[in-house]
Amino acid sequence: MSMSQTLAPHLPYLRRYARALTGSQQSGDAHVRAALTALLTGDQALAEGVPPRVGLYRLFHAIWQSGAEHYDEIVSDISGKSPETRLRTLSATKRAALLLTAVEAFSLEEAAFIIDEDAAEVESAILDAQKTIDNQLASKVLIIEDEPIIALDLENLVSELGHKVVAIASTRDEAVAKAQAERPGLVLADISLGEGGPGIDAVSEILSSFDIPVIFITAYPEKLLTGERPEPTYLIAKPFLPETVQATVGQALFFHPVARQAA
């Protein structure tokens, strides 16, 4: 099997990870392309003795860390500081450790290898990152989902994280109307609303009025992670785990100060 065939199944999920880590499709996809280019030209090689997926993510990190937008401002004393200042003390490495385990489902040992840290340090970084994000970020949330049970699960999850669910919509028209009325700071949207229309269309109309982060939810994430067109920055696959929702919501709000102020 060729290198391209070996790595192809993992590329959509590397794009998902890169977009969440950098906060944008453009930046995330650019870093993925740089990693693949370095691999194909022979400037970099996959680590030996590990699964190809682990080696691919480690290679991506080597490229990303060489020129990353690392929100690593050093503040010696954060007591009494604003939420914005506290968040800037949260290193990109800690957020990476959280995403690798909670969203990409790597083990602690694999995540440690990918970011070249000790496993115990990675575990500590994950706990610190989640605690910091949960304590400093809160927002009003609009859920766009046509399946009542899934909508209820999402409502319970985000409420437990300290956010306020201001509305649940099951159709495009309802979603747009509730967004205009409630002015949420975050949207969780199913890709398809059945007879209620495409969730993407609802989100597009909402974003034409104001700028807020959107997390899409789909059973087929690879279809929206091609890197060939404008695509979601944040994506959760069905069936989802609570920690995946928690980590993705935290990353989305981390990069959108306006959304945090909407809480």
N, C-alpha and C positions, 0 to 999 in steps of 0.2 A: 504494500500500500504506500502511495506517495505521501510526502509531507503535507501537501495541500489537502489530500483526502483525510489524513489523520486529524488535522486541526479543524477542518471545516465545521464539524458538528459543534465545536466549542466557541466559534467566533461570535455567534449572536449573543451568547451569554457574557462573553468578554466585553462586548459593546455595552450591554446593560450595565455591567459593573463599572466600566470606564465612565459612562455618562453620569451615573449616580455619584461617583467619586469626584468628578470635576464639576458637576453641576450643569452640564450642557451637552447636547448631542455633538455639536461642532468640535468642542475640545476633546471629549471622550473619544469620538471616532478618529480624530487626528492622531491621538496617542496610539490607538490600536493600529492605524496604518503605519505609523513610524516603527512600531514593534515588528510588524510583519515584513516591512521593507528591510529592516536590519537583519531579520532572519533569512530572508530570501537572497540577500546580497552576501551573506556570509559574515557580516560584521558581528552578529550575535548568534548563539546556538542554544538550543534547548538543553536544559540540565539533564544529565544522564542519571539513570536509576530511579526516575520518578515517572508517574503517569504523564502522558502528553499534556493533559489539561493543566496539571500543576506546573509543568515546565513552561507552558505558554503564559500563564498568569505571572510567573516569576520573571519571565522575559519582559512582559509588559511593565512590571514594576521597575525593572532596571532602567527602561527607557523613560518612564514617567518621572521617576525620582531625579533623573538627570536634568530635568527642566520643568518640574511641576509647579503649579500654582498652589503652594503649600500653606495655607493659612496657619502659620506657625509663629505668630507674634509672641514674643516672650514678655510676660508680665509677672513680675516677682510676687506681687501681692494682689489677689483678685477680690479680696474681701471688700464689700461695699462698691465694687465696680458694676457698671451697667451690664445687662445681658449681652450686648454686642461685644464688649470687652472680654467677658467670660468666654464667649464662644470662640473668640480669636485665639484663646489659649489652648483650644482643643486641636491637637496636631493632626495633620493629614494622615499620619501613620495610624493613629488611634481610630480614625474614621474608617481607614482601609481595613483594619483588623475586624471592626464591627461588620462591615459589608461582606467581607470574605466568608465569615462564619454564618451570619444571620441571613444573608441574601443568596450567596453563592454556595452555601452548604459545605464549605471546606471544614475539615477537622482543625482543632487548634494546632496540631503539629504541621499540617499542610499550610495553614495560614502563616505560621511562623517561618516556614521555609520560603514561602512566596515573598514575604516582606523582609526576610533575613533578620529575624529577631528570635529571641528565646521564647519557647512556648509559654512559660510562666509569665513573661513580660507581655505577651500577646493577650493572655487571659486577663491580666490586670488592665491592659489598655482597652479591651472590650468593655469591661465593667465601668471604667472611668468615662469612656466616650458616651455610653448609653445614659449614665447618670447625669452627665453634663448636659446632653441634648434634652433629656426629659425635663430637667429642672429649669432650663432656660427657654424652651420653645413651647408655645401653646397658641392655638389658633382656632378659628371658627371653620368648621368643615361641612362641605356639601358632598353628599354621597349620591352618585348617579348609578343606580342598579335596579334591574327589573325583576330579579329573583328575591323575594321577601326574606328568605332565610339568610342568604348571603349578605343582604343589606343590614339585617339585624346583627349578624356576626361582626361586620365592619363597624357598625355603630357602637357596639359594646367594646370592641378593641380600642378604637380611637378615644372613646370616653374614658376608659381605664388609663389611657396614657395622659390624661389631663386636658384633652381638647374638648371643644363643645360642638356637637353635631347640630347644626342649625336647620338642616332640611335633608330629606331623602326624596329623590325624584326617580321615576321609572320610565319617563319618556323624554324625548328631546325638548318639546315645548315646555313641559313642566320644569325641566332642569334649568332652562334659560330663564324662565319666570322667577324661579326661586333664587337663582344666582343674583338676578337684578334686585330682588327684594331684600336678600339677607347679606349680600356683599361678603361672601366667605373669604377666608385667607388660604384655603386649600380645597382642592377638588379630588375626590376619589371616584373614578369613572370606569364603568364596564365598557369594553369596546363595542359590544353589540347589545342593544336593548330589545331585541326581538321585534315585535310589532311596534315598539315605541321609537324605532329608528336607530341609526348608528350613534353610539356614544361619542365617537370622534366628532361628528357634526355638531352635537350639542356643545362640546368643549370648544370647538372652533368659534362658534357664535358667542360663547361666554368670553373667550379671550379677546374678541374684537372690541369688547367694552372695557375690560380692565385686566391687568397683568397679575396673575396668581399662579403658583405652581400646581401642576396636575399630575396625578399618579394614575396611570391606566392599569386596568385589571383585565387579564385575558387568559384563556386556556391555551392559546397558541402564540406565545411570546416571540418565537423565532420569526413569525411573519412580519413583526414590527421592529426587527433588529437587523435589518439587512445592510444599513449604512448607505443605501442608494437613493434616499429621498428624505425629506423632513419627517422625522419620526419622534416618538415620545422620548423624553429624557429619563423619565422614571416609569418603570414597568414592573408589575407584580404578576406572577403566574398563578393561575388556579390549578389545583387547590393551594391556598396560601397558608403559611404558618404565622402565628402571632408575632414572632420575632422578626419575620420578614417585613410585615406591615410596619412594625415599630421602627426598624432600621431605615426603611425607605421613606417613611413620613419624616423622620428626623433629618435625613439628608436633604429632602426637598425643601423643608423649612429653613435649614441651615443656609441655603443659598438665596433665600428670598426674604430680606428684612421687612419689606412691605407687608408680606403675608403674616409675619410675626406680629406686626403692629396692629393687625386686624383683629387680634384676639380680644 
